[in-house]
Amino acid sequence: MITAERLKSFSEIDGVSGCEEQIRDYIISDIYDYADEIKIDVMGNVLCYKKGKKRAPNKIMYAAHMDEVGFYINSVSDDGLLYFDTIGILTSVILGKYVLVGKDKIRGVIGSKPIHLLKDDDRSSYPELNTLYIDIGAKNKDEAIRHLGSYAVFDSEFANIGSCITGKAFDDRVGCMLLCEMIKQDLEYDSYFAFTVGEETGARGASAASNRIKPDICVVVEGTTAQDVAGSSGADVVCKVGEGATVPFMDGGTYYDISLYNKITNIARNNNIKFQTKTVVAGGTDAQIIQRQNGGIRVIAVSMPCRYIHSGQTVADISDAIQMKKLLDLIDNNLDIL
Amino acid sequence: MELYEFICKLIKIPTVSGFEYMGLEESAKLVNEYCNCFDQTDINPVFGVRFTKKCGKASAPKILFDAHIDTIGFVVSGITDEGYLRVVNCGGSDFRLLPSTMVSVYGDDGIYNGVFISVPPHLKKESDNKPDKKLSMYIDVGMNKKECQSHFSIGNCVSFYIKTEKLLNDRIVSPYLDDKICIAALCEGIKNIKNCNCDIILNLSCGEETSGVGARSVSYIENIHCALVADVEFAKAPEIADKDCVSFDKGPDICCSATVDGNLTDFIYNCAIEENIPVQKIVSAKSTGTNAHEIQCSYLATPCAVMSVPIRNMHTPCEIACINDVINSAKLVHAFAEKAHLYKSLSKTVKKGNNI
């Protein structure tokens, strides 16, 4: 079932790049009774095989990344403040935000100099990242030092917002959710699934996953940037929330396989699936690495449009995920013509 | 009701500056439920909420405790064709921290979630890291224009999404500790007063973050013997110079300034010392930046002092205070109330006449 509640359960689990164990365990427990084979490789990728009704004419792999953007604590001050570096996050979206540190989910906040004390120069730029810190309420270094090296995630609200939803890590827990749903149903063709690690640090898990499985075709299921916001118009919008599954022909890392793009968009059109493409070449997915493995793999992406991606409060429409699932089911049913 | 629960409930009541009327009745009810000691409650959309506790003694002097009930927020100034709410600041908030911040929008027919828009890294050039104030002031409510127009109007107010939590060492983090944490300290201090020779007025004033209208109205209360204004102060943080802040866990601070009553300031500070209540001092020479600035010199003037609860990240969604500092502030309020009748102001008749 593709529901907001189900996406919530995936998105609220911690899994910053390099620390994907909790989301990995959750996915494995979700699909254990349905997958025919499950392996974890040395990178931590979860690789699955699901037998279909028919032997596949093309070996297909569906891929989604488990990791999310987040923080790493890289230093602890004598006052007990946690200094950090970011994975995939701009300074513009971290000031004044709540976070949870480590497996124990210690609550902290990333504060900001009070406006009353800002000079004119301060207001025209963001603070340097190395001056920002997470305050967990520790009084001194002794109370906080155990968090050195820990990760931290946004402590976000999952909520309804008009006809949309908001929360963290829709990129790419929506992909993980959709892959799990596929594994739980009867498939037309034998299929492989890769839940990868490290996409937010340069698609670091994708190589091992695709070289292990060696697919002919890979469908990357992702969350992608939608910029249909105030002040954006025309092509700058990229894609729109509520306008269906996004199938890009190109992004910042990949020229997608044009024959796959044409065939899949035709399938969508002929079956009244709401879909769109991206009007700005931006962003990237695991496909940029997968495409180049094993002598070349044909790749395509099916993505959910997400506003404010890589922040603590992404906004999306669950109806887009429903359209994505319908398209993925059609890809499975039509593998013989791809 | 425990103090922490009281603080959480108080913060949840919306009182954005200029829109305090939305929360005055509910705030008055909550304070009366928590304190259960006031003889009279008056509510007015200009001055705020005023509670009176009589000591029962004839010709008792009046002492006033003031904290502001209004908070910073935003006001809807337009609805875009794409269905976004354009807002302006109501009180001072730093636009740099708005992107991807969750808010509550008080629409025509209910309260709605919203998120300030932001630009993701995929669409930003590396050199383009300057905050854009104009782009920062739009809220996504997940609706199209028509839906927006059916739920929202120009003039609706917006507050930060209320999330009140505890950190380590009994620290509390929340939006709107400024100044609701001081309201809590005053209530905690007043509610258990037994031996008082003064009538007590607790004033929760409107408009401190914007117009100062509530403070000015306080000055028109007749015959106030002295007043203690409670507002928050900057707590120590790496980005703040030592002279501009005070420490956590060392009690409230008393503000020394040319714009408050020096004798009253010393009197209150000495109350703390005599009762072994941790207390600090801070100096704000030209202005305390609080209601005391108005109350001290408006109308016929009122001797004023300022007591503050230290907080970090003032005017952000994640202000931090120590519960211990709130409790010590309450102790000081209690101690001062019991001794306030001994305070002697400068006012006296040096030579009798009929003209003044």
HADDOCK unambig.tbl for C-alpha pairs under 7 A between the chains (distance, minus, plus):
assign (segid A and resid 90 and name CA) (segid B and resid 121 and name CA) 6.38 0.50 0.50
assign (segid A and resid 92 and name CA) (segid B and resid 96 and name CA) 6.71 0.50 0.50
assign (segid A and resid 92 and name CA) (segid B and resid 97 and name CA) 6.77 0.50 0.50
assign (segid A and resid 92 and name CA) (segid B and resid 99 and name CA) 6.59 0.50 0.50
assign (segid A and resid 93 and name CA) (segid B and resid 97 and name CA) 6.82 0.50 0.50
assign (segid A and resid 93 and name CA) (segid B and resid 99 and name CA) 5.44 0.50 0.50
assign (segid A and resid 93 and name CA) (segid B and resid 100 and name CA) 5.92 0.50 0.50
assign (segid A and resid 95 and name CA) (segid B and resid 97 and name CA) 4.94 0.50 0.50
assign (segid A and resid 96 and name CA) (segid B and resid 97 and name CA) 5.97 0.50 0.50
assign (segid A and resid 96 and name CA) (segid B and resid 316 and name CA) 5.88 0.50 0.50
assign (segid A and resid 96 and name CA) (segid B and resid 317 and name CA) 5.82 0.50 0.50
assign (segid A and resid 96 and name CA) (segid B and resid 318 and name CA) 5.74 0.50 0.50
assign (segid A and resid 97 and name CA) (segid B and resid 318 and name CA) 6.89 0.50 0.50
assign (segid A and resid 107 and name CA) (segid B and resid 167 and name CA) 6.09 0.50 0.50
assign (segid A and resid 108 and name CA) (segid B and resid 167 and name CA) 6.76 0.50 0.50
assign (segid A and resid 109 and name CA) (segid B and resid 318 and name CA) 6.48 0.50 0.50
assign (segid A and resid 111 and name CA) (segid B and resid 313 and name CA) 5.38 0.50 0.50
assign (segid A and resid 111 and name CA) (segid B and resid 318 and name CA) 6.63 0.50 0.50
assign (segid A and resid 112 and name CA) (segid B and resid 313 and name CA) 5.42 0.50 0.50
assign (segid A and resid 113 and name CA) (segid B and resid 239 and name CA) 6.52 0.50 0.50
assign (segid A and resid 113 and name CA) (segid B and resid 313 and name CA) 6.04 0.50 0.50
assign (segid A and resid 114 and name CA) (segid B and resid 313 and name CA) 5.56 0.50 0.50
assign (segid A and resid 114 and name CA) (segid B and resid 314 and name CA) 5.11 0.50 0.50
assign (segid A and resid 114 and name CA) (segid B and resid 315 and name CA) 6.40 0.50 0.50
assign (segid A and resid 115 and name CA) (segid B and resid 93 and name CA) 6.55 0.50 0.50
assign (segid A and resid 115 and name CA) (segid B and resid 94 and name CA) 5.74 0.50 0.50
assign (segid A and resid 124 and name CA) (segid B and resid 130 and name CA) 6.43 0.50 0.50
assign (segid A and resid 124 and name CA) (segid B and resid 131 and name CA) 6.32 0.50 0.50
assign (segid A and resid 125 and name CA) (segid B and resid 130 and name CA) 5.09 0.50 0.50
assign (segid A and resid 125 and name CA) (segid B and resid 131 and name CA) 5.88 0.50 0.50
assign (segid A and resid 126 and name CA) (segid B and resid 130 and name CA) 6.73 0.50 0.50
assign (segid A and resid 126 and name CA) (segid B and resid 131 and name CA) 6.74 0.50 0.50
assign (segid A and resid 136 and name CA) (segid B and resid 167 and name CA) 5.68 0.50 0.50
assign (segid A and resid 136 and name CA) (segid B and resid 168 and name CA) 6.13 0.50 0.50
assign (segid A and resid 137 and name CA) (segid B and resid 167 and name CA) 5.25 0.50 0.50
assign (segid A and resid 137 and name CA) (segid B and resid 168 and name CA) 4.60 0.50 0.50
assign (segid A and resid 137 and name CA) (segid B and resid 169 and name CA) 6.11 0.50 0.50
assign (segid A and resid 137 and name CA) (segid B and resid 171 and name CA) 6.13 0.50 0.50
assign (segid A and resid 138 and name CA) (segid B and resid 168 and name CA) 5.87 0.50 0.50
assign (segid A and resid 138 and name CA) (segid B and resid 169 and name CA) 6.77 0.50 0.50
assign (segid A and resid 161 and name CA) (segid B and resid 113 and name CA) 5.31 0.50 0.50
assign (segid A and resid 161 and name CA) (segid B and resid 114 and name CA) 6.21 0.50 0.50
assign (segid A and resid 161 and name CA) (segid B and resid 141 and name CA) 5.63 0.50 0.50
assign (segid A and resid 161 and name CA) (segid B and resid 142 and name CA) 5.25 0.50 0.50
assign (segid A and resid 162 and name CA) (segid B and resid 141 and name CA) 5.58 0.50 0.50
assign (segid A and resid 162 and name CA) (segid B and resid 142 and name CA) 4.28 0.50 0.50
assign (segid A and resid 162 and name CA) (segid B and resid 143 and name CA) 5.40 0.50 0.50
assign (segid A and resid 163 and name CA) (segid B and resid 142 and name CA) 5.58 0.50 0.50
assign (segid A and resid 163 and name CA) (segid B and resid 143 and name CA) 6.35 0.50 0.50
assign (segid A and resid 164 and name CA) (segid B and resid 142 and name CA) 5.30 0.50 0.50
assign (segid A and resid 229 and name CA) (segid B and resid 82 and name CA) 7.00 0.50 0.50
assign (segid A and resid 230 and name CA) (segid B and resid 80 and name CA) 6.91 0.50 0.50
assign (segid A and resid 230 and name CA) (segid B and resid 82 and name CA) 6.33 0.50 0.50
assign (segid A and resid 230 and name CA) (segid B and resid 84 and name CA) 6.19 0.50 0.50
assign (segid A and resid 230 and name CA) (segid B and resid 138 and name CA) 6.81 0.50 0.50
assign (segid A and resid 282 and name CA) (segid B and resid 122 and name CA) 5.82 0.50 0.50
assign (segid A and resid 282 and name CA) (segid B and resid 123 and name CA) 6.61 0.50 0.50
assign (segid A and resid 283 and name CA) (segid B and resid 122 and name CA) 4.97 0.50 0.50
assign (segid A and resid 308 and name CA) (segid B and resid 100 and name CA) 6.77 0.50 0.50
assign (segid A and resid 308 and name CA) (segid B and resid 117 and name CA) 6.80 0.50 0.50
assign (segid A and resid 308 and name CA) (segid B and resid 118 and name CA) 5.55 0.50 0.50
assign (segid A and resid 308 and name CA) (segid B and resid 119 and name CA) 6.21 0.50 0.50
assign (segid A and resid 308 and name CA) (segid B and resid 120 and name CA) 5.73 0.50 0.50
assign (segid A and resid 309 and name CA) (segid B and resid 120 and name CA) 5.81 0.50 0.50
assign (segid A and resid 310 and name CA) (segid B and resid 120 and name CA) 6.36 0.50 0.50
assign (segid A and resid 311 and name CA) (segid B and resid 100 and name CA) 6.49 0.50 0.50
assign (segid A and resid 312 and name CA) (segid B and resid 100 and name CA) 6.66 0.50 0.50
assign (segid A and resid 313 and name CA) (segid B and resid 100 and name CA) 5.60 0.50 0.50
